[in-house]
Amino acid sequence: MKAEANRLIAYHAPISKALTAERTSLESRLIPVTAYIVVACVEAWHRYPQMIETIDAAMSAEEIGRRARRPGCRVNTVYLWSIPNFYLLGRKIMAALDPGNDPVEPTWRVLDFWERAAMSFRGGDGSRQAWDAGGVVRPYDEEVVAALRDGAVPVDDDERAGIKRFSATLVNYLFLLYFDTRVGAGNTGPYPLPDGRLLLVRDFYRLSSSDDFWWSDVAADVPYHHLVAGLVLDGVDVRITDFGTADTVPEDYLDQVVGFSLFTTDGGDGSLRPVPLTEVDGITTAIRTAQAALYRKIAAMTDDEKIRCGAYVYFSFLRPYAELAGVSGDLDWTVPRDTPEPLYEMFSMMRGENSGGAELDDPYYAPIA
């Protein structure tokens, strides 16, 4: 068990170090991002092992990974990356406070669950995540790809500009809804098309109000909860990261969109339903209205309320796994819960710096001694 845990720690450490170093470290003026990330990860260290034991007993990690290979499911690339890394970051933080408290079994449980789910999500290609596969993430089967491809309509310059406004509006809104976190929109692909072009698929998750995102009541009038867009690209190289983002050459790849399709999985059965492109302007308007109200709502929160909301967003990355397994209602999603109050107060004071990639320790995650 210890050897397996250390094998997976050694796997994650250099990859996560490189991915983290690539990202600019920014502290929002509106939201204490660093504070809530630390709180969420410490809670994950305390609680994910037992929660994962309950989830895995109800539905195996392999089956969860298999069922996640469909649009609208948030067990996706970034949610998979986050489960082991939130836990390992929490472990790293706690090791600085209590170096002797590093049990083997909880770490093994989290990492083993992740590996089985991740390899199943990858469809048996032998890889665990996008990093292993050179930036390729293709969970959707030919039926889904065909629907997105065949539903794409050619676009002219005016329509392309509208698609750029639509995408930017949804991404910016979801960034705020998820408390300055980019996971509200996720990319998969690239899917090669017979004519040599590429299909990039972009899922937009939880656009309307959600029971557990209690601040999302401002989005009650947003007409769709989930949208999935098919972007047919010509002359673009695409690499998907394990953060669910698309690295492209050229960088402004939306200028190369030659076809566009839009679907929703709303309706209960998860199937794709076409969304008429005549609705795009109305959706964009509704999102902008919700975003303005959301900004006012968050701005009126205390720092403590913002930290608790942001910590819930991060901690509940495990929730879609529990939902697939049918045990979400059996688990306590309260956060913070197990972080001692003095530590919570200390973490709440943390703020990041507006800087480039951070200088990172080596090894990024230490093995179990």
N, C-alpha and C positions, 0 to 999 in steps of 0.2 A: 504493500500500500504506500509506504514512504517512497519507494523507488519510482512508482508510477506517478505520485504527486510531484516529485522532483523532476521527472521527465517532462511533465507538462508545464511546470514552472519554467524550466529551461527553454521550452518551446516558446512560451509567451514573452519572456523577458526581452529578448532583442527586438522582436516584432513590435511590441507595445512601446518600447523605447523609441524606435524609429518613427512610428506613427505619431506618437505624442510630440516628438521633436519637430515634425513637419508642420504642426499646427501652431498658429500664432496664439500666444497667451493674452487674452483680452478679458478685462474685468468690466462688466457692464456698469454704466452709470445708474441704471435703474434697478438691477438685481444683483445681490451678493452671490455670484456664481461659485466662487471658490469655496465659500462657507457651506453652501448646500451640497456641493459635490463631496466634500469631506464628511459631512454628516451622513449622507446617503451611503457612502462606501463603508464607513464604520458600522452602520446598521447592517449592511450586507454581510460584513464579516461576522457579526454576531448571529444573524438570523437566517441567511440563505441556506446553510447546510440542512437545517431541520425542515425548512420549507421545501427544499429540493427533494428531500427524502419523501415527503408527502406527495409531491407531484409525481415523482418517478414510480411510486407504488401504485398510483392511479392510472398512469399511462407512461410507458417507457419513453426514455429520451429519444430512442430511435423512431418511435411512432410519432412523437411530437415533431421531430425534424421532417419526417415524411409528409405529415399533414400541413406543415407550414409552407409547402411549395405551391402557393396559390396567391393571387393578388388579394390585398386587403388584410393579410395576416401579418401581425407585427413581430412574430418570431422570424426576423429577417437578419440580414447581414450585421447591422449595427447592434441589434438586440442580442444576437449571438456573441459578438465580440465583447459586449458589455458585461455579461454575467460573470465570466471568470475574472475579467479585469477589474470590475468594481470590487469583487471579493478580495483580489490580490492587493489592490490599492488600500482597502481597509485593513488588511493584514499588515501591510507595510507601515501604515500610520500607527497601528496599535503596537507593532514591534518596537517602535521608537519610544513608546510609553511603558511597555512591559515586555522586554525582550524574551522572557522565559515562557510566555504564554503563546505557544505555537503548536497546537495539537495536530497530529497527522490526519486523523480520520475526517474532520470537517473539510480540510483543504482538498484531500483526495476526492471526497464526495462531489464537491462543486465542480472540480476540473474533469472528473470522469463523466459526469452528467453532460457537461458542455461538449466534451469530445464526441460522445455518442450522438448527441443531437446535431452537432455541427456537421459531422460526416454524413449523417442521414440527409440533412438539408442539402448538402452538396450533391446528392444523388448518386453516391457511390463512386465518385471519380477519383477517390484516394486522397483528396485534399480536405483540409479543415476549414479554410477560409480564403478570402480573395487573395491575400498575400501569397499563399502557396500556388495559386493558379495564375499569377501574372495579371491580376486585376480583372478576372472573368468571374461573373456571378450570373448563372443562368438557371434559376430554380423553376421557371415556368415551362410547362410542356408545350408541345407543338400546337395543341388546340388553342391554348391561350395566346401564343405568339401569332398564330394565324388570324385569330380574331382581331388582335391589335394591328396587325399588318394589313389585313384586308379591309379593316374599317377606316384606314387612314385616307384622308382626302388630300389632294395636292393643294399647296398653299402658295399664294403670291406674296409680294412684298408687304402689302397692307395687312394681310392675314398673318404673316410671320411676325409683324410688329405687335399684333394683338395677342399672339401666342406668348411672346416675350413678356408682355404686360401681365397676362394671366398667370404665367408661371412665377414671375417675380412677386406678384401680389400674394399668391398662395404660400410661397416659401417664406416670405417675410412675416406673414401672419402666423404661420405654424411655428416659426422660430420664437415668436413672443409667447404663443400658447404653451409651448413646451419650455418656457422659462429660459430663453436664450440657449436652447439646445436644438441642433439641426435634425433631430430624429423624426420630426413630423413629416418629412418628405424623404423617400428612399428610392435609390436607383438600382436597377438590375440590367444586365446585359454585358457587353453588347451582343445582340442576336444578329448574326449575319443573314442577309436576305439574298434571294437568288440572283438579283440584279447587281450585286456587289455593294449595295448600300447596307447601312446598319440600322437596327432598331434599338433605341434606348427606351426603357420602360421606367416611368416615374410614378410611384404610388404617393398619394397625399392622404395621410391618416388622420382621422378624428377631427374633421373640419367643423362639425357642428357640436352641439353641447353633449357632454358626457357626464354620467353620474359621478364618477370618481374625480374628474377634473372639475372641482366645484366652482372654479373661476370661469369655466367655459359657458356659463349660463347666458353670457352676452351673445353667444352664437346660435341662439334658438332659431333664428330666422335664416340661417345658412341652409340652403336646400338639400345639400348632400353631406353625408358623414364621411364617405370615402370616395375618392376619385382615383382613376388610374389612366395615365396618358401614354400613348404610343408616339414616339418621336422618330420619324424616319430621317436619317442623317446621310448626307452625301459629302464625301471628302473630309471625314472626321475620324481621328483615332480616339478610341474611348478606353479608359481603364477605370474600373469601379474599385473604390477602396473599401476597407472593412468598416469605415464610418458611414458607408452607404452613399458617399458622394461620388461624382463623376469627374475624373481628371481627363481633360480632352485637349487635343491639338487639332485645330486652333482652339484657344481658350474660350472664345465667345462662340460656342458651338451652335447656339440657337439661331445664329445667322445662316447656318447650313441646313436648317430644317426644310425638307421638301415635302413632307407628308405628316399629317397629325390626326390622331384618333383620341377619343375620350370616352371612358366607360365608368360605371360605378358598380360596386359589389353590394350596395345597399339592397335590402329585400329579404335577408335572412338566410338564403341558401348559398351565398357566396359566389353565385354565378355572375358573369359579366353582362351588364345591360348597357347598351349604347346611350350616351348622353348627346343629344343634338348640339352641334356646335353653335347653333343660334342662341343657346343658353349661356355661352361663355361670358358675354358682357354682363348678364344678370348675376351670375355667380361671382364675378369679380367685384361688382358693386356691393353685393351682400357681404363678401369677405372684408372689404374695406370698411364697411360700417361696423362690423364685429370687431375689427382690429382697433378702430378708434375707441370703441367702448372698452375693449380689453386693456388698452394702454392706460386709460383713466382709472380702471379698476385696480390694476397692479400698482400704479403710481400712488394710489391712496392707501396701500397696505403698509404696515410697519415692516421693518427689516426682519423681525422674527416671523411674521406671516409669510414673507417672501421666501425665507430660508425653508420653512416647513413645506410650502408648496413645491419649491424646486427640489427639495430632498425627496418628496413623494414621487415626483416625475422620474427621478433617477432610480430610486429604490424599486418602484413598480415596473421596471423593465422586466422583472421576473413574472409579472402578472399574466401576460399573454400565454406563457407556458402553462400556468395554472388554469387558465380559461380553456385551452385546448384539452387539458386533462380532466376538466369538469370539477375542479376542486378550489376554484378561486374564492368561493364563498366560505370555504372552510378555513381560510388563512387570514391572519390579522395583518392588514396593510398599513396600520398606523405607523407613522414615522415623524419624528424620532420616538422610539419606545425604549430600547435597551441601552442607549448611550447615556452614561451617568450625567446628571445635570451639570456638574463642574466642567466636564469635558465638552458638553454641548455649548456652554457659555464660552469656553475657550475657542471652539471651532467657529462659533458665530461671529467672532471678531476677525476671522481671517479674510484677507482680501488679496486678490492677485494683482499682478503688475501688467500694464499695457506694454508688452514687449514682444520680441520675436520668439522663436522656439526656445524652450527652457533648457538650461543645463541640467542634465539628468544623471542620477547616480548610476554607477556600474558595479555590480549587476543591478538592473532596474528592479527585479524581484529576486530576493535571496532564496536559496534553497532551504528546505527544512533541515536543521542541523541533526 
